[in-house]
Amino acid sequence: MTRYPEILPVIDGTHHWLVTGAGGFIGSHLTEALLSLGQKVTGLDNFSTGYPENISLAVEASGHGENFSFIERDITDPQACREVMRGIDYVLHHAAFVSVPASMNDPSGCFASNASGFMNILEAARINGVKRVVYASSSAVYGDNETMPKIEAETGRSLSPYAMTKYINELCAEFYTRVYGLECAGLRYFNVFGVRQDPNGAYAAVIPRWIDAVTSGKTPIIYGDGTQSRDFCAVQNVVKANILAALSPSSPGKVFNIGCGVETSLNELLGKIYAVFAPERKPEALHEKPREGDILHSSASTEYAREVLKYEPAVYLEEGLRIMQEVMTQ
Ligand SMILES: NC(=O)c1ccc[n+]([C@@H]2O[C@H](COP(=O)([O-])OP(=O)(O)OC[C@H]3O[C@@H](n4cnc5c(N)ncnc54)[C@H](O)[C@@H]3O)[C@@H](O)[C@H]2O)c1
């Protein structure tokens, strides 16, 4: 039902992939998709925000558990990174301190995983002769730049420690590609959604939070008037982009926006969530005051990814929500 592997590029031969953050939302989808394509996968996670259950669900859905191994380690441990990288062809680096608001309260914790931990990944990959590192950057690097749609070359001043670390990642990756010859490619994700995204916690993303609310009879909360807009990107597109970035001859040293290039307001999103998950309910929301630091609009120009990676989104918002609904009611 997640539509793997039919929407994915063909991978020639069998390679050994390391997925860091495999217990998380995106990492578990990468694991599922690669296994379903007959690839060998090692997952790494410290389960700070991820769950062992995400891994078991992904491995089970792929039908190829025999090609999977897992190591519970922390990327802040350089030795662990070096050990796990032995014999790895491709790294899809997704382990990170992921919460923007939490990074405001704990910048050092954020830098430990996202800056030092990222360095450990690059260094281990260089020492072990990894073919390529694809890493998760973020639309957060656009910071206070209000240009729309977001174009790769036009970033802004950081609005959080999280955003700073993602920008630092891009600088480090470009350096490792240019100076050490370790091929790296960065993907600036916009608002990714799909099953296995955590609906709980103070910093949960809007889609899982609202689905949880509408399916349990509660009223979703909108911070502000709901006219803010985002580029909601189904996780299937992110998986596709990772494989393209890992295999494209032209991606090293570059960074790409990965979204759908479609702006949807929160009010529109809420209507679509009600329509798919609770068609019997009349859409309603509680409005609270806007959250500090929230940007008003964000959507990706996907032109560069289309041109260089041949990336085309395969699943748009409504279909992505329907896929989630089908998987959740299985
Ligand atoms: N979900 C989005 O919309 C989005 C948008 C932009 C960027 N990203 C980036 O994509 C990546 C994956 O995000 P996600 O949404 O799947 O989040 P997630 O929290 O579900 O996954 C992150 C995983 O990394 C693990 N982890 C965290 N710190 C670690 C450490 N020090 N050592 C080992 N494992 C560690 C966590 O336990 C978790 O399983 C992150 O780098 C995030 O910054 C996500």
The ligand as a Gaussian input file, in Angstrom:
#p B3LYP/6-31G(d) Opt

LIG

0 1
 N        9.940000      15.018000       8.644000
 C       10.172000      16.168000       8.023000
 O        9.242000      16.848000       7.575000
 C       11.589000      16.651000       7.823000
 C       11.775000      17.910000       7.215000
 C       13.077000      18.364000       7.031000
 C       14.157000      17.579000       7.402000
 N       13.938000      16.378000       8.013000
 C       15.121000      15.589000       8.404000
 O       14.934000      14.238000       8.007000
 C       15.617000      13.368000       8.933000
 C       14.646000      12.309000       9.447000
 O       13.578000      12.972000      10.133000
 P       12.264000      12.226000      10.629000
 O       11.133000      13.132000      10.388000
 O       12.242000      10.840000      10.115000
 O       12.510000      12.239000      12.214000
 P       12.507000      11.031000      13.275000
 O       12.680000      11.653000      14.621000
 O       11.329000      10.173000      13.051000
 O       13.826000      10.232000      12.859000
 C       15.120000      10.559000      13.321000
 C       15.753000       9.288000      13.861000
 O       17.106000       9.536000      14.242000
 C       17.350000       8.905000      15.481000
 N       18.448000       9.633000      16.144000
 C       18.398000      10.906000      16.618000
 N       19.597000      11.246000      17.129000
 C       20.408000      10.161000      16.961000
 C       21.760000       9.902000      17.307000
 N       22.511000      10.816000      17.939000
 N       22.300000       8.679000      17.015000
 C       21.523000       7.734000      16.389000
 N       20.234000       7.934000      16.055000
 C       19.688000       9.134000      16.337000
 C       16.047000       8.979000      16.239000
 O       15.915000       8.015000      17.268000
 C       15.032000       8.766000      15.112000
 O       14.731000       7.396000      14.933000
 C       16.205000      14.278000      10.003000
 O       17.535000      14.573000       9.668000
 C       15.353000      15.547000       9.890000
 O       16.052000      16.678000      10.347000
 C       12.693000      15.897000       8.223000

